[in-house]
Amino acid sequence: MSKVSIVFVYNADSGLVNEMKDYVHKIVSPDSYECNLCAITYGNTGMKGEWKSFVNDLPVPVVFLHKDEFHEQFNYPGASFPCVYLQRDNKLDLLITSDEINECNELEDLKALVKDKLKFISGN
């Protein structure tokens, strides 16, 4: 049986300095912030509880990576962020594109998109 997980990739780099810059950017100029995944799923005090509950209830494990961490772990040229991959063993398949995430206006849109894509994968 293959090991399956969902990999959410933020359009932001990891590290405390980057986190602080992103935090300020989201407050000062939210319309120009480049990671809609971050903007929708995080508030000023961290990950939104509703989102955390949603991903914890998904039928497969979930991994969150920043784009620099993604590049370190996977040799996947041409990736566009933010995005979501389905990982089966060591193989990645794009599950949700950056365009699809960027079309989401609120958390409910993103949750519906994830649910829809998982139905497609499971065949239900």
A tleap script that builds the chain and sets N, CA, C and O, in Angstrom:
source leaprc.protein.ff14SB
mol = sequence {
  NMET SER LYS VAL SER ILE VAL PHE VAL TYR
  ASN ALA ASP SER GLY LEU VAL ASN GLU MET
  LYS ASP TYR VAL HIE LYS ILE VAL SER PRO
  ASP SER TYR GLU CYS ASN LEU CYS ALA ILE
  THR TYR GLY ASN THR GLY MET LYS GLY GLU
  TRP LYS SER PHE VAL ASN ASP LEU PRO VAL
  PRO VAL VAL PHE LEU HIE LYS ASP GLU PHE
  HIE GLU GLN PHE ASN TYR PRO GLY ALA SER
  PHE PRO CYS VAL TYR LEU GLN ARG ASP ASN
  LYS LEU ASP LEU LEU ILE THR SER ASP GLU
  ILE ASN GLU CYS ASN GLU LEU GLU ASP LEU
  LYS ALA LEU VAL LYS ASP LYS LEU LYS PHE
  ILE SER GLY CASN
}
set mol.1.N position { 0.845 -1.182 0.000 }
set mol.1.CA position { 0.000 0.000 0.000 }
set mol.1.C position { 0.890 1.245 0.000 }
set mol.1.O position { 1.872 1.316 0.739 }
set mol.2.N position { 0.544 2.202 -0.819 }
set mol.2.CA position { 1.363 3.404 -0.929 }
set mol.2.C position { 1.029 4.396 0.173 }
set mol.2.O position { -0.097 4.465 0.667 }
set mol.3.N position { 2.047 5.159 0.537 }
set mol.3.CA position { 1.891 6.217 1.527 }
set mol.3.C position { 1.422 7.479 0.808 }
set mol.3.O position { 2.067 7.932 -0.137 }
set mol.4.N position { 0.299 8.047 1.255 }
set mol.4.CA position { -0.295 9.214 0.610 }
set mol.4.C position { -0.370 10.361 1.613 }
set mol.4.O position { -0.700 10.161 2.782 }
set mol.5.N position { -0.057 11.570 1.135 }
set mol.5.CA position { -0.243 12.770 1.942 }
set mol.5.C position { -0.546 13.947 1.024 }
set mol.5.O position { -0.321 13.891 -0.185 }
set mol.6.N position { -1.058 15.004 1.623 }
set mol.6.CA position { -1.332 16.240 0.901 }
set mol.6.C position { -0.269 17.245 1.334 }
set mol.6.O position { -0.016 17.429 2.524 }
set mol.7.N position { 0.349 17.893 0.344 }
set mol.7.CA position { 1.418 18.850 0.623 }
set mol.7.C position { 0.961 20.239 0.185 }
set mol.7.O position { 0.848 20.520 -1.008 }
set mol.8.N position { 0.700 21.100 1.166 }
set mol.8.CA position { 0.362 22.495 0.904 }
set mol.8.C position { 1.668 23.280 0.868 }
set mol.8.O position { 2.494 23.155 1.773 }
set mol.9.N position { 1.858 24.089 -0.175 }
set mol.9.CA position { 3.092 24.861 -0.299 }
set mol.9.C position { 2.755 26.351 -0.364 }
set mol.9.O position { 2.053 26.810 -1.264 }
set mol.10.N position { 3.273 27.083 0.609 }
set mol.10.CA position { 3.057 28.523 0.675 }
set mol.10.C position { 3.957 29.254 -0.327 }
set mol.10.O position { 5.039 28.771 -0.662 }
set mol.11.N position { 3.516 30.392 -0.790 }
set mol.11.CA position { 4.340 31.254 -1.635 }
set mol.11.C position { 5.110 32.222 -0.737 }
set mol.11.O position { 5.007 33.442 -0.863 }
set mol.12.N position { 5.878 31.634 0.165 }
set mol.12.CA position { 6.679 32.401 1.122 }
set mol.12.C position { 7.833 31.512 1.564 }
set mol.12.O position { 7.731 30.286 1.531 }
set mol.13.N position { 8.921 32.130 1.972 }
set mol.13.CA position { 10.069 31.387 2.467 }
set mol.13.C position { 9.974 31.216 3.976 }
set mol.13.O position { 9.304 31.985 4.664 }
set mol.14.N position { 10.657 30.196 4.474 }
set mol.14.CA position { 10.642 29.905 5.905 }
set mol.14.C position { 11.623 30.802 6.654 }
set mol.14.O position { 12.416 31.525 6.050 }
set mol.15.N position { 11.553 30.739 7.960 }
set mol.15.CA position { 12.478 31.487 8.804 }
set mol.15.C position { 11.809 32.648 9.505 }
set mol.15.O position { 10.839 33.219 9.008 }
set mol.16.N position { 12.333 32.985 10.652 }
set mol.16.CA position { 11.745 34.018 11.496 }
set mol.16.C position { 11.713 35.385 10.815 }
set mol.16.O position { 10.711 36.094 10.903 }
set mol.17.N position { 12.795 35.760 10.138 }
set mol.17.CA position { 12.837 37.064 9.469 }
set mol.17.C position { 11.763 37.129 8.383 }
set mol.17.O position { 11.049 38.125 8.268 }
set mol.18.N position { 11.653 36.070 7.594 }
set mol.18.CA position { 10.628 36.036 6.543 }
set mol.18.C position { 9.220 36.053 7.134 }
set mol.18.O position { 8.326 36.713 6.603 }
set mol.19.N position { 9.028 35.334 8.223 }
set mol.19.CA position { 7.714 35.326 8.872 }
set mol.19.C position { 7.331 36.720 9.357 }
set mol.19.O position { 6.181 37.135 9.218 }
set mol.20.N position { 8.286 37.435 9.918 }
set mol.20.CA position { 8.006 38.790 10.406 }
set mol.20.C position { 7.686 39.737 9.240 }
set mol.20.O position { 6.767 40.550 9.335 }
set mol.21.N position { 8.441 39.630 8.145 }
set mol.21.CA position { 8.165 40.471 6.973 }
set mol.21.C position { 6.776 40.161 6.422 }
set mol.21.O position { 6.024 41.072 6.075 }
set mol.22.N position { 6.435 38.867 6.341 }
set mol.22.CA position { 5.115 38.481 5.834 }
set mol.22.C position { 4.000 38.991 6.739 }
set mol.22.O position { 2.971 39.464 6.257 }
set mol.23.N position { 4.204 38.895 8.038 }
set mol.23.CA position { 3.216 39.351 9.011 }
set mol.23.C position { 2.919 40.841 8.808 }
set mol.23.O position { 1.760 41.254 8.751 }
set mol.24.N position { 3.977 41.629 8.703 }
set mol.24.CA position { 3.812 43.074 8.513 }
set mol.24.C position { 3.170 43.366 7.159 }
set mol.24.O position { 2.283 44.215 7.058 }
set mol.25.N position { 3.618 42.663 6.120 }
set mol.25.CA position { 3.079 42.889 4.779 }
set mol.25.C position { 1.570 42.628 4.740 }
set mol.25.O position { 0.818 43.403 4.148 }
set mol.26.N position { 1.130 41.531 5.375 }
set mol.26.CA position { -0.308 41.196 5.381 }
set mol.26.C position { -1.135 42.271 6.065 }
set mol.26.O position { -2.289 42.492 5.696 }
set mol.27.N position { -0.562 42.942 7.058 }
set mol.27.CA position { -1.286 43.989 7.786 }
set mol.27.C position { -1.254 45.302 7.014 }
set mol.27.O position { -2.285 45.952 6.845 }
set mol.28.N position { -0.076 45.690 6.548 }
set mol.28.CA position { 0.109 46.992 5.906 }
set mol.28.C position { -0.476 47.025 4.499 }
set mol.28.O position { -1.111 48.005 4.110 }
set mol.29.N position { -0.266 45.963 3.742 }
set mol.29.CA position { -0.695 45.957 2.338 }
set mol.29.C position { -1.234 44.581 1.942 }
set mol.29.O position { -0.620 43.885 1.132 }
set mol.30.N position { -2.375 44.187 2.508 }
set mol.30.CA position { -2.885 42.836 2.255 }
set mol.30.C position { -3.209 42.555 0.786 }
set mol.30.O position { -3.112 41.409 0.349 }
set mol.31.N position { -3.587 43.567 0.023 }
set mol.31.CA position { -3.944 43.351 -1.383 }
set mol.31.C position { -2.746 42.967 -2.249 }
set mol.31.O position { -2.918 42.357 -3.304 }
set mol.32.N position { -1.544 43.317 -1.817 }
set mol.32.CA position { -0.363 42.991 -2.608 }
set mol.32.C position { 0.413 41.804 -2.043 }
set mol.32.O position { 1.490 41.470 -2.536 }
set mol.33.N position { -0.139 41.167 -1.006 }
set mol.33.CA position { 0.535 40.000 -0.421 }
set mol.33.C position { 0.473 38.847 -1.413 }
set mol.33.O position { -0.586 38.572 -1.977 }
set mol.34.N position { 1.598 38.169 -1.631 }
set mol.34.CA position { 1.724 37.201 -2.712 }
set mol.34.C position { 1.285 35.781 -2.381 }
set mol.34.O position { 1.287 34.928 -3.268 }
set mol.35.N position { 0.909 35.496 -1.142 }
set mol.35.CA position { 0.496 34.134 -0.804 }
set mol.35.C position { -0.944 34.116 -0.323 }
set mol.35.O position { -1.227 34.372 0.847 }
set mol.36.N position { -1.844 33.811 -1.240 }
set mol.36.CA position { -3.254 33.753 -0.887 }
set mol.36.C position { -3.550 32.604 0.077 }
set mol.36.O position { -4.474 32.693 0.886 }
set mol.37.N position { -2.772 31.533 -0.008 }
set mol.37.CA position { -2.941 30.423 0.936 }
set mol.37.C position { -2.687 30.918 2.359 }
set mol.37.O position { -3.450 30.598 3.270 }
set mol.38.N position { -1.636 31.686 2.552 }
set mol.38.CA position { -1.340 32.266 3.874 }
set mol.38.C position { -2.433 33.254 4.290 }
set mol.38.O position { -2.925 33.225 5.418 }
set mol.39.N position { -2.794 34.120 3.356 }
set mol.39.CA position { -3.762 35.174 3.661 }
set mol.39.C position { -5.105 34.609 4.103 }
set mol.39.O position { -5.755 35.166 4.987 }
set mol.40.N position { -5.519 33.511 3.493 }
set mol.40.CA position { -6.823 32.919 3.804 }
set mol.40.C position { -6.786 32.074 5.072 }
set mol.40.O position { -7.752 32.067 5.836 }
set mol.41.N position { -5.683 31.360 5.309 }
set mol.41.CA position { -5.648 30.376 6.392 }
set mol.41.C position { -5.029 30.884 7.686 }
set mol.41.O position { -5.109 30.218 8.718 }
set mol.42.N position { -4.411 32.062 7.634 }
set mol.42.CA position { -3.776 32.628 8.829 }
set mol.42.C position { -4.374 33.977 9.170 }
set mol.42.O position { -4.672 34.788 8.293 }
set mol.43.N position { -4.541 34.199 10.460 }
set mol.43.CA position { -4.923 35.505 10.971 }
set mol.43.C position { -3.701 36.154 11.587 }
set mol.43.O position { -2.582 35.678 11.394 }
set mol.44.N position { -3.898 37.226 12.319 }
set mol.44.CA position { -2.775 37.938 12.936 }
set mol.44.C position { -2.112 37.152 14.062 }
set mol.44.O position { -0.980 37.451 14.443 }
set mol.45.N position { -2.803 36.157 14.592 }
set mol.45.CA position { -2.242 35.398 15.719 }
set mol.45.C position { -1.870 33.969 15.352 }
set mol.45.O position { -1.570 33.170 16.239 }
set mol.46.N position { -1.882 33.629 14.077 }
set mol.46.CA position { -1.499 32.276 13.667 }
set mol.46.C position { -2.563 31.627 12.805 }
set mol.46.O position { -3.483 32.281 12.311 }
set mol.47.N position { -2.410 30.300 12.635 }
set mol.47.CA position { -3.339 29.543 11.804 }
set mol.47.C position { -4.748 29.632 12.388 }
set mol.47.O position { -4.953 29.470 13.591 }
set mol.48.N position { -5.707 29.891 11.505 }
set mol.48.CA position { -7.102 29.980 11.949 }
set mol.48.C position { -7.569 28.622 12.459 }
set mol.48.O position { -7.289 27.585 11.857 }
set mol.49.N position { -8.288 28.650 13.583 }
set mol.49.CA position { -8.769 27.419 14.200 }
set mol.49.C position { -9.650 26.592 13.279 }
set mol.49.O position { -9.570 25.364 13.265 }
set mol.50.N position { -10.486 27.268 12.514 }
set mol.50.CA position { -11.379 26.567 11.587 }
set mol.50.C position { -10.582 25.807 10.529 }
set mol.50.O position { -10.943 24.685 10.171 }
set mol.51.N position { -9.510 26.402 10.029 }
set mol.51.CA position { -8.653 25.751 9.038 }
set mol.51.C position { -7.902 24.581 9.675 }
set mol.51.O position { -7.809 23.500 9.092 }
set mol.52.N position { -7.372 24.805 10.869 }
set mol.52.CA position { -6.638 23.745 11.569 }
set mol.52.C position { -7.539 22.526 11.787 }
set mol.52.O position { -7.112 21.392 11.573 }
set mol.53.N position { -8.768 22.757 12.207 }
set mol.53.CA position { -9.716 21.659 12.401 }
set mol.53.C position { -10.014 20.949 11.081 }
set mol.53.O position { -10.085 19.722 11.024 }
set mol.54.N position { -10.186 21.737 10.030 }
set mol.54.CA position { -10.479 21.178 8.707 }
set mol.54.C position { -9.360 20.243 8.243 }
set mol.54.O position { -9.630 19.111 7.843 }
set mol.55.N position { -8.113 20.703 8.292 }
set mol.55.CA position { -7.016 19.859 7.802 }
set mol.55.C position { -6.782 18.663 8.712 }
set mol.55.O position { -6.384 17.598 8.241 }
set mol.56.N position { -7.023 18.822 10.008 }
set mol.56.CA position { -6.882 17.682 10.922 }
set mol.56.C position { -7.915 16.602 10.650 }
set mol.56.O position { -7.681 15.430 10.945 }
set mol.57.N position { -9.065 16.991 10.086 }
set mol.57.CA position { -10.136 16.033 9.796 }
set mol.57.C position { -10.047 15.427 8.394 }
set mol.57.O position { -10.867 14.579 8.043 }
set mol.58.N position { -9.072 15.842 7.592 }
set mol.58.CA position { -8.933 15.273 6.256 }
set mol.58.C position { -8.537 13.801 6.363 }
set mol.58.O position { -7.885 13.403 7.329 }
set mol.59.N position { -8.926 12.992 5.376 }
set mol.59.CA position { -8.688 11.544 5.455 }
set mol.59.C position { -7.241 11.111 5.221 }
set mol.59.O position { -6.931 9.926 5.338 }
set mol.60.N position { -6.357 12.042 4.896 }
set mol.60.CA position { -4.939 11.728 4.696 }
set mol.60.C position { -4.089 12.744 5.454 }
set mol.60.O position { -4.541 13.858 5.719 }
set mol.61.N position { -2.873 12.366 5.799 }
set mol.61.CA position { -1.997 13.320 6.497 }
set mol.61.C position { -1.714 14.552 5.643 }
set mol.61.O position { -1.704 14.485 4.414 }
set mol.62.N position { -1.484 15.672 6.314 }
set mol.62.CA position { -1.232 16.944 5.646 }
set mol.62.C position { 0.139 17.469 6.071 }
set mol.62.O position { 0.519 17.400 7.240 }
set mol.63.N position { 0.863 17.993 5.091 }
set mol.63.CA position { 2.170 18.603 5.326 }
set mol.63.C position { 2.106 20.035 4.796 }
set mol.63.O position { 1.551 20.284 3.726 }
set mol.64.N position { 2.676 20.970 5.551 }
set mol.64.CA position { 2.771 22.359 5.108 }
set mol.64.C position { 4.238 22.694 4.906 }
set mol.64.O position { 5.062 22.470 5.793 }
set mol.65.N position { 4.562 23.230 3.735 }
set mol.65.CA position { 5.930 23.635 3.432 }
set mol.65.C position { 5.947 25.052 2.888 }
set mol.65.O position { 5.010 25.492 2.222 }
set mol.66.N position { 7.027 25.757 3.183 }
set mol.66.CA position { 7.292 27.025 2.515 }
set mol.66.C position { 7.990 26.691 1.203 }
set mol.66.O position { 8.502 25.583 1.048 }
set mol.67.N position { 8.021 27.611 0.268 }
set mol.67.CA position { 8.569 27.293 -1.052 }
set mol.67.C position { 10.050 26.925 -0.995 }
set mol.67.O position { 10.488 26.081 -1.777 }
set mol.68.N position { 10.834 27.522 -0.104 }
set mol.68.CA position { 12.244 27.134 -0.002 }
set mol.68.C position { 12.384 25.712 0.544 }
set mol.68.O position { 13.271 24.972 0.119 }
set mol.69.N position { 11.531 25.332 1.466 }
set mol.69.CA position { 11.544 23.971 1.999 }
set mol.69.C position { 11.118 22.966 0.926 }
set mol.69.O position { 11.675 21.873 0.829 }
set mol.70.N position { 10.131 23.350 0.128 }
set mol.70.CA position { 9.680 22.507 -0.976 }
set mol.70.C position { 10.826 22.253 -1.956 }
set mol.70.O position { 11.051 21.117 -2.375 }
set mol.71.N position { 11.550 23.316 -2.318 }
set mol.71.CA position { 12.671 23.176 -3.255 }
set mol.71.C position { 13.782 22.300 -2.670 }
set mol.71.O position { 14.445 21.568 -3.404 }
set mol.72.N position { 13.984 22.373 -1.366 }
set mol.72.CA position { 15.006 21.540 -0.714 }
set mol.72.C position { 14.621 20.063 -0.737 }
set mol.72.O position { 15.479 19.198 -0.913 }
set mol.73.N position { 13.334 19.772 -0.560 }
set mol.73.CA position { 12.885 18.380 -0.450 }
set mol.73.C position { 12.590 17.719 -1.790 }
set mol.73.O position { 12.736 16.505 -1.933 }
set mol.74.N position { 12.180 18.511 -2.763 }
set mol.74.CA position { 11.757 17.952 -4.043 }
set mol.74.C position { 12.454 18.680 -5.184 }
set mol.74.O position { 12.592 19.903 -5.157 }
set mol.75.N position { 12.881 17.946 -6.156 }
set mol.75.CA position { 13.423 18.542 -7.371 }
set mol.75.C position { 12.266 18.646 -8.356 }
set mol.75.O position { 12.043 17.746 -9.166 }
set mol.76.N position { 11.543 19.740 -8.278 }
set mol.76.CA position { 10.325 19.905 -9.059 }
set mol.76.C position { 10.357 21.260 -9.759 }
set mol.76.O position { 9.736 22.217 -9.296 }
set mol.77.N position { 11.081 21.340 -10.872 }
set mol.77.CA position { 11.207 22.630 -11.566 }
set mol.77.C position { 9.876 23.117 -12.132 }
set mol.77.O position { 9.021 22.322 -12.521 }
set mol.78.N position { 9.724 24.406 -12.169 }
set mol.78.CA position { 8.536 24.999 -12.767 }
set mol.78.C position { 7.336 25.099 -11.855 }
set mol.78.O position { 6.252 25.474 -12.301 }
set mol.79.N position { 7.506 24.770 -10.583 }
set mol.79.CA position { 6.379 24.854 -9.652 }
set mol.79.C position { 5.969 26.309 -9.469 }
set mol.79.O position { 6.815 27.203 -9.432 }
set mol.80.N position { 4.668 26.538 -9.357 }
set mol.80.CA position { 4.104 27.859 -9.128 }
set mol.80.C position { 3.405 27.841 -7.777 }
set mol.80.O position { 2.654 26.913 -7.477 }
set mol.81.N position { 3.643 28.844 -6.977 }
set mol.81.CA position { 3.144 28.859 -5.600 }
set mol.81.C position { 2.154 29.993 -5.376 }
set mol.81.O position { 2.214 31.014 -6.060 }
set mol.82.N position { 1.245 29.821 -4.425 }
set mol.82.CA position { 0.996 28.659 -3.584 }
set mol.82.C position { 0.341 27.547 -4.386 }
set mol.82.O position { -0.248 27.791 -5.439 }
set mol.83.N position { 0.449 26.329 -3.880 }
set mol.83.CA position { -0.141 25.180 -4.564 }
set mol.83.C position { -0.303 24.040 -3.581 }
set mol.83.O position { 0.108 24.120 -2.424 }
set mol.84.N position { -0.917 22.971 -4.078 }
set mol.84.CA position { -1.111 21.782 -3.255 }
set mol.84.C position { -0.794 20.566 -4.121 }
set mol.84.O position { -1.247 20.453 -5.260 }
set mol.85.N position { -0.009 19.668 -3.551 }
set mol.85.CA position { 0.341 18.433 -4.243 }
set mol.85.C position { -0.218 17.239 -3.488 }
set mol.85.O position { -0.403 17.281 -2.272 }
set mol.86.N position { -0.480 16.185 -4.228 }
set mol.86.CA position { -0.779 14.893 -3.643 }
set mol.86.C position { 0.503 14.092 -3.747 }
set mol.86.O position { 1.026 13.885 -4.842 }
set mol.87.N position { 1.009 13.643 -2.611 }
set mol.87.CA position { 2.243 12.868 -2.604 }
set mol.87.C position { 1.900 11.407 -2.359 }
set mol.87.O position { 1.302 11.050 -1.343 }
set mol.88.N position { 2.287 10.582 -3.303 }
set mol.88.CA position { 2.155 9.126 -3.164 }
set mol.88.C position { 3.555 8.567 -3.189 }
set mol.88.O position { 4.245 8.624 -4.207 }
set mol.89.N position { 3.976 8.014 -2.040 }
set mol.89.CA position { 5.362 7.590 -1.862 }
set mol.89.C position { 6.255 8.787 -2.178 }
set mol.89.O position { 6.157 9.805 -1.492 }
set mol.90.N position { 7.106 8.709 -3.171 }
set mol.90.CA position { 7.985 9.841 -3.491 }
set mol.90.C position { 7.535 10.591 -4.733 }
set mol.90.O position { 8.274 11.436 -5.239 }
set mol.91.N position { 6.358 10.308 -5.229 }
set mol.91.CA position { 5.859 10.947 -6.444 }
set mol.91.C position { 4.869 12.046 -6.091 }
set mol.91.O position { 3.997 11.859 -5.242 }
set mol.92.N position { 5.009 13.196 -6.749 }
set mol.92.CA position { 4.108 14.326 -6.542 }
set mol.92.C position { 3.207 14.509 -7.744 }
set mol.92.O position { 3.658 14.449 -8.888 }
set mol.93.N position { 1.936 14.731 -7.482 }
set mol.93.CA position { 0.978 15.113 -8.514 }
set mol.93.C position { 0.321 16.405 -8.070 }
set mol.93.O position { -0.146 16.523 -6.937 }
set mol.94.N position { 0.289 17.384 -8.984 }
set mol.94.CA position { -0.339 18.655 -8.662 }
set mol.94.C position { -1.828 18.433 -8.421 }
set mol.94.O position { -2.531 17.899 -9.279 }
set mol.95.N position { -2.294 18.839 -7.268 }
set mol.95.CA position { -3.693 18.664 -6.899 }
set mol.95.C position { -4.465 19.966 -7.065 }
set mol.95.O position { -5.577 19.968 -7.592 }
set mol.96.N position { -3.877 21.076 -6.614 }
set mol.96.CA position { -4.523 22.387 -6.712 }
set mol.96.C position { -3.476 23.384 -7.195 }
set mol.96.O position { -2.408 23.517 -6.598 }
set mol.97.N position { -3.791 24.079 -8.273 }
set mol.97.CA position { -2.850 25.034 -8.857 }
set mol.97.C position { -2.841 26.350 -8.088 }
set mol.97.O position { -3.735 26.629 -7.289 }
set mol.98.N position { -1.824 27.141 -8.344 }
set mol.98.CA position { -1.766 28.473 -7.735 }
set mol.98.C position { -2.936 29.331 -8.213 }
set mol.98.O position { -3.484 30.113 -7.435 }
set mol.99.N position { -3.324 29.195 -9.478 }
set mol.99.CA position { -4.471 29.964 -9.982 }
set mol.99.C position { -5.746 29.611 -9.220 }
set mol.99.O position { -6.536 30.491 -8.877 }
set mol.100.N position { -5.940 28.318 -8.958 }
set mol.100.CA position { -7.145 27.902 -8.233 }
set mol.100.C position { -7.147 28.460 -6.814 }
set mol.100.O position { -8.181 28.920 -6.329 }
set mol.101.N position { -6.001 28.422 -6.149 }
set mol.101.CA position { -5.919 28.979 -4.793 }
set mol.101.C position { -6.132 30.484 -4.825 }
set mol.101.O position { -6.821 31.039 -3.970 }
set mol.102.N position { -5.540 31.138 -5.808 }
set mol.102.CA position { -5.652 32.594 -5.886 }
set mol.102.C position { -7.056 33.066 -6.242 }
set mol.102.O position { -7.388 34.232 -6.029 }
set mol.103.N position { -7.879 32.178 -6.780 }
set mol.103.CA position { -9.281 32.521 -7.060 }
set mol.103.C position { -10.156 32.444 -5.815 }
set mol.103.O position { -11.280 32.944 -5.817 }
set mol.104.N position { -9.654 31.823 -4.758 }
set mol.104.CA position { -10.408 31.722 -3.510 }
set mol.104.C position { -10.410 33.081 -2.809 }
set mol.104.O position { -9.370 33.728 -2.685 }
set mol.105.N position { -11.583 33.500 -2.358 }
set mol.105.CA position { -11.706 34.777 -1.669 }
set mol.105.C position { -11.755 34.644 -0.154 }
set mol.105.O position { -11.466 35.595 0.572 }
set mol.106.N position { -12.120 33.469 0.310 }
set mol.106.CA position { -12.244 33.269 1.749 }
set mol.106.C position { -12.000 31.801 2.074 }
set mol.106.O position { -11.887 30.963 1.179 }
set mol.107.N position { -11.921 31.509 3.349 }
set mol.107.CA position { -11.612 30.166 3.819 }
set mol.107.C position { -12.603 29.127 3.301 }
set mol.107.O position { -12.203 28.022 2.934 }
set mol.108.N position { -13.882 29.468 3.270 }
set mol.108.CA position { -14.892 28.515 2.792 }
set mol.108.C position { -14.638 28.107 1.344 }
set mol.108.O position { -14.862 26.953 0.978 }
set mol.109.N position { -14.173 29.043 0.516 }
set mol.109.CA position { -13.850 28.729 -0.882 }
set mol.109.C position { -12.719 27.708 -0.950 }
set mol.109.O position { -12.781 26.751 -1.722 }
set mol.110.N position { -11.698 27.916 -0.148 }
set mol.110.CA position { -10.548 27.010 -0.150 }
set mol.110.C position { -10.943 25.630 0.363 }
set mol.110.O position { -10.543 24.615 -0.207 }
set mol.111.N position { -11.716 25.591 1.424 }
set mol.111.CA position { -12.160 24.308 1.962 }
set mol.111.C position { -12.991 23.544 0.930 }
set mol.111.O position { -12.818 22.335 0.775 }
set mol.112.N position { -13.874 24.222 0.234 }
set mol.112.CA position { -14.689 23.578 -0.807 }
set mol.112.C position { -13.805 23.055 -1.936 }
set mol.112.O position { -14.045 21.967 -2.458 }
set mol.113.N position { -12.797 23.814 -2.309 }
set mol.113.CA position { -11.873 23.398 -3.358 }
set mol.113.C position { -11.121 22.137 -2.950 }
set mol.113.O position { -11.007 21.203 -3.744 }
set mol.114.N position { -10.615 22.099 -1.740 }
set mol.114.CA position { -9.890 20.926 -1.246 }
set mol.114.C position { -10.811 19.710 -1.220 }
set mol.114.O position { -10.430 18.632 -1.675 }
set mol.115.N position { -12.019 19.881 -0.690 }
set mol.115.CA position { -12.977 18.772 -0.644 }
set mol.115.C position { -13.279 18.255 -2.048 }
set mol.115.O position { -13.329 17.045 -2.272 }
set mol.116.N position { -13.477 19.167 -2.981 }
set mol.116.CA position { -13.785 18.789 -4.358 }
set mol.116.C position { -12.636 17.993 -4.975 }
set mol.116.O position { -12.872 16.971 -5.619 }
set mol.117.N position { -11.419 18.440 -4.789 }
set mol.117.CA position { -10.254 17.751 -5.349 }
set mol.117.C position { -10.056 16.387 -4.715 }
set mol.117.O position { -9.661 15.442 -5.398 }
set mol.118.N position { -10.324 16.269 -3.422 }
set mol.118.CA position { -10.167 14.970 -2.764 }
set mol.118.C position { -11.235 13.982 -3.232 }
set mol.118.O position { -10.973 12.780 -3.289 }
set mol.119.N position { -12.430 14.463 -3.567 }
set mol.119.CA position { -13.464 13.594 -4.134 }
set mol.119.C position { -13.002 13.044 -5.478 }
set mol.119.O position { -13.210 11.873 -5.795 }
set mol.120.N position { -12.379 13.904 -6.247 }
set mol.120.CA position { -11.875 13.496 -7.564 }
set mol.120.C position { -10.808 12.407 -7.419 }
set mol.120.O position { -10.793 11.445 -8.187 }
set mol.121.N position { -9.929 12.559 -6.447 }
set mol.121.CA position { -8.849 11.600 -6.221 }
set mol.121.C position { -9.406 10.263 -5.735 }
set mol.121.O position { -8.996 9.204 -6.211 }
set mol.122.N position { -10.337 10.315 -4.793 }
set mol.122.CA position { -10.868 9.085 -4.217 }
set mol.122.C position { -11.923 8.431 -5.090 }
set mol.122.O position { -12.288 7.276 -4.869 }
set mol.123.N position { -12.417 9.166 -6.086 }
set mol.123.CA position { -13.420 8.606 -6.970 }
set mol.123.C position { -14.833 8.643 -6.416 }
set mol.123.O position { -15.736 8.034 -6.988 }
set mol.124.N position { -15.039 9.350 -5.308 }
set mol.124.CA position { -16.380 9.458 -4.706 }
set mol.124.C position { -17.108 10.679 -5.197 }
set mol.124.O position { -18.245 10.923 -4.794 }
savepdb mol mol.pdb
quit
